[in-house]
Amino acid sequence: MKLHAAALVLLACSTLWAAPPPAATDLKDVEFAKPAGVSLTLDAWIPASAKAQPAVILVHGGGWNAGTKRTYINPWFPTLTDAGIAWFTINYRLAPQWKYPAAVEDVEAAVTWVQANAKKWNIDPKRIALMGESAGGHLVALAGARGKVKVKTVVDFYGLNDLPLINQQRGKSKNLEQFLPDGSDATYKAASPATYIHKKMPPFLFIHGTADKAVPWQQSPAMCDQMKAAGARCEVLLIEGAPHGVEGMEKDPAWHTWKPKVVEWLKRELR
């Protein structure tokens, strides 16, 4: 039976529309560094792209002494994947066995590895973002601010940005005592992202729930105010009533406002 020409065109178009999207690359347990003999690994999701694309390096929380590349941050994976944004999620050395600055050096090593392998995975090495939560938020803010590696932007979910101030606000923290090599004022200052604020640091997006009982929400706008005073760029998204933790924020749709904001911020800043 012969088909009319218009029907053939319609059939061809329907076939094209029904075609699956190009397959993405999934990486699992790829070693990116081996400091002091410790194998550090990452997972990644990289969409197919005809040109070099930006990517986000994800850093989990856990009080510097717990967690892996697949814990605490599970809502991030579908949010970025659905937006078509490439991501890498990393492990880092944990306290109390490994003291500061081991963890932040591991974050910086991940940036260096992604940039060194960018061509292989069709990533633009100049359009890398860091995104972390809680202790991971502290680590990405510290890496972004002190500038030993170059990243395009930082997304800091309820990180501790001023460690001496947290002692004033909440008293001595056992987690911090395990993370830091000593309790001196100099060490607390050296490990604080706020110490390194300067005009040419990358733009930051701070996200914080106002019902956070682990990290005072005031830490985020306070650092943003200091950044603006120095001539750097930043924004703060305060989520009314939201607790500590993106997984906890999943419980109430009203707390999901971080999802469109993060996607919008990354797509704008990583253009």
N, C-alpha and C positions, 0 to 999 in steps of 0.2 A: 504494500500500500504506500502510495506516494504522499509525502507531507507537503503542505503548502509552505512556501519560502518563509512566510512570517512565522509559521509554527516552528520551523527549524531554528530561526533566530531566537525565539522564545525559549526553546528547549536548550539551546546553547547557553543562553544567559542564566537559565535556571541551574544548569550544571555548574557554572562559575560561582553563582551565589551559594550553592550547597557545598562547595569545596571547603575542606577544613583549613584553618589557618596554618601557616608554617609552624613546624614543631619547634618548641623551645628546648634549650639545653638545660638539663638538670645535672648538677654536680653534687656528689656526696663524698664527704670525708677526704677532701683534698688537703694535703699538708701544705701550709703556706710558710711555716717557720718551725725551727727546732732549737729554741733557746735553752741553753744548759741541758740539752738532750731531751727536752720535753717536746713531743710532737703536737703541734697546734694545727687543727684542721678547720675547714670551712665547708659549708654547703652553699649552693647557688642555684638561682633560676634566672636564665638569660634568654629573653625572647629573640626569635629570629629577626634580623634587621638588615636592610640593604646598606646601611651606613653605621658608622661608629655611634654608639648610644651611651647615655649616662648610666650610672649605677649607684646603688646605695649599699653601704656596708653597715650591717646591723650588729649591735652589741647588747647582749642580754644583761639583766640585773641579777640580784641575788646577794646583795650585801658584800660584794667582793670575794665571798667565800663559798658561794654555791652557784649552781646553774650550769647550763650548757648552751650551745648554739640553737637548741630547739626547745628551750624552756622559757617561760614567762612572757614571750613575745609572739605567741602563735597568731594572734589577730593581725599582726603586721604582714604575714606572708600572703594571705588572700587579698588584703587591701592593696598591696603593691603589685601583685600578680594581675589582678583584675584591671589595674590601671596601666598595665604593660610596662612597668618599671623594673629593670633588672636589679637583682639584689644578691648580696653575699652575706651569710650569717656566720659568725666566727666563735671559736672557743678562745679563751685566754687563761693564763695562769692565775690560780686562785690562792687567796690567803686562807689560813695563816702560814702555809708553807712558803708562799711567795709574797714578799712584801713590795710595797710601792718602791720603785716605779715599774715593776715587772709588768703589771697588767696594761698600763698605758703604753708601754713599749711594744706590747703584743698588738694592740690596736694599730699603732703606727706601722708595725711590720705588715699587718694585713693590707693597709693602704699601699705600702710599697710593693707588695706582691701583686695586688690587683693592677696597679699602674704598670708594673713590669710585664704582666701577662695580658695587658689590655688588647693588644692586636689579635692575639689568639682567640679571644672571646668577643671580638668586635665591640669593645668598650672604649669610650673616649677617656683617656687618662686625666684629662683636664676637667672632666665633669663628674667627679666623685663626691658623694655626700656621705656623712657619718650620721647614724641615728642610733641612739641608745636610751635605755630606760633605767631609772633608779641608779644603782652603782654604774651601770652601763652608760647612763646619761652623764654622770660625772666623768667617766673615762672619755667619751666622745667630746665633751666640752673641753676637757683638759688637752686632749690631742689637737683639737681645732684651734684653741687659743694659743697654745705655746708654739705652734707653727713649725715643728720639726718635720712634718709632712704637710703637703699642700692639698687641701680639699676645697671644694667649691662652696659647700654649706654644711651646717650642723643642725640636726633636730634633737633637742634635749628634752626628754620626757622626765619630769620631776627629779632631776639630778641634784646632787649636793654641789653647789658652786662656790660656797664660801665655808670652808671647814672650820676656821676659828669661830665664825658666827654660829654654826650649828651647835657648838659646845655651849655658847651663851644661851641659845634658844632651848636646847633639849638636855644639856648636860653631857657628860662623857659617854661616848658610844663604844660599846664592846666591839662592834664590827670595825669601826675606825681604828681602835687600838690593835686589832689583829691585822689590819691592812697596812698600817703605817709602821715603819721600822722603829720609831720612837715617838714620844709624846711631846716633843719640843715645839715651841711656837714656830720656829723656822721650818720644821717639817710640815706642819699643818698648812703653813702659808705656801710652801713649795708645791704641795699637792692640791691646791685650790685653783680651779679655772679662773676665778675672779682676779687672781694675782697677775695674770698674763693679758689682761684686756688692753687692746691697742687699736688704733684706727683702721689698720689694714687686715684685721682678722676677718675670717669669713662670716657672712651673715648667719644669725642664729634664729631658729624658731623654738621657743620654749612652750611646753605644754604641761599643765599642772591642774590637778583637781583640788578644789577648795576644801574638801574633806579629807585630804591626805594626812594621815596620822604618823607617817614615817619621816617625811621630809616636809618642813613648813613651806606652804605654797608661796610665801613671801620671798623665798630664795630666787625664784624665777624672775619676777618683775624687778627685783633689786639688781640682779646682774644685767638685765636688759637696760635698766636706767643708766648703769655705769658704762655699758657699751655705747649707748647713745651720747653720753657726755664725752666719750673719747672720740666720737665721730664714726663709730661702727654702726652697722644696721642690725636690727633684731625686731621680732614680734613676739608677743605673749598671747597664748590662748589659755585662759582660765576656764575650767569646766565646773560649773556650779554644782556642788554636792558630790562630785566624783571622788572615789577613793584612790589610794595608791595602787598602781598596777593596771596595765592595759587589759589584762584578762579579767580583772574585777570590773573594769569599765564596760565589759560586754553585757553585764547584767541589766543595764538600763539603756534603752535606745537614746534617751536624752543625753547620755554621756558619749555617744558615738560621733560627736561633732569633730573630734580629732581626725577622723578618716578623710572627709573631703578636704579639710584644711591641710593635712600633710601632703595629700596628692597634689593639690593646687600649688602649695609652696615648692615642692620638689620640681614639678614641671616648669614652674616659672624660674626658679633659681638655677636649674640645670639646663636651661635652654642653650 
